[in-house]
Amino acid sequence: MKIKNSILSLLLIASTSLGGCSLISELKHTASKNMAIDKRLPIYELNKQNFKEITYKDKTYIIQKSVIKPGSLQKPIGRVSQSITINEKNEMLSKKELRKVEILPNKKEEKRFHLNFGWVYSIKNISPDEKIAVVVNNEYRVAKIKK
């Protein structure tokens, strides 16, 4: 009976280890594939005055608050790839300001907003001349062409 339990335990550990190895291998493959795609994608410029517009070539898009589901996306067509922190006045904070800790805080606490921009996608059945989707803080935000 002990031998059976030992063999079953050993088989369970071996299958878990093999499953974990294949998962790690799959994650490595996905990461490599995403890095290769990222290198080929054109860069969309973020408007650092308002942080709500991106531009590529002669097209400017206004990022909306509306979110779209991943199933509505087509392929990635570009990237913004910026990570910034702004205050309530829409001012970008420097690394020095982010590290600053006030012992005696100001009268009102400064609010900070972290914005992490990623890939830009085309949307199914919609022309990129009208709308696209932009990853902002892990959400797919709709961006409409600025007229």
Residue, then its C-alpha position, 0 to 999 in steps of 0.5 A: m500500500k505504501i509503495k502504491n501511494s509513493i508511486l502515485s505521489l511521484l507520478l503526480i509530482a512528475s506530471t505537475s513538474l512537466g505541466g509547469c515546464s510546458l507552461i513556462s515554455e509557452l509563456k516564453h514563446t508568447a513573450s518572444k512573439n510579442m517582443a517581435i511584434d512590438k519592434r515592428l509596430p510604428i510609434y504613435e506620439l502621445n500629446k504631453q499637454n493633455f495626455k488624451e490625444i495620440t498622433y501617427k503621421d497626419k492623423t490625431y485621435i482623441i482617447q475616449k473614456s469608453v472601453i471596448k472588449p478584446g473580442s472587438l479588436q483586430k490586429p495591433i497597428g501601432r504602439v504608444s508605449q509610455s508610462i507616466t504619472i500626472n497630477e490633478k493639473n495634468e502636469m507630468l511628474s518627474k522621477k524626483e517629484l515622485r520620490k519626494v515624501e513630504i514630512l509636513p504635507n501641504k494643506k491638500e494632498e496632491k492627487r496622482f494618476h498613473l497612465n500606462f499606454g500600450w499597443v494601438y489596435s484596429i477595431k473590427n468593422i470600423s475604419p482606422d480613419e474613424k476609430i481605433a483602440v488604445v491600451v490605457n491602464n490595461e483597458y482597451r479605450v476607443a480613440k476617435i479621429k480628431k476632425 
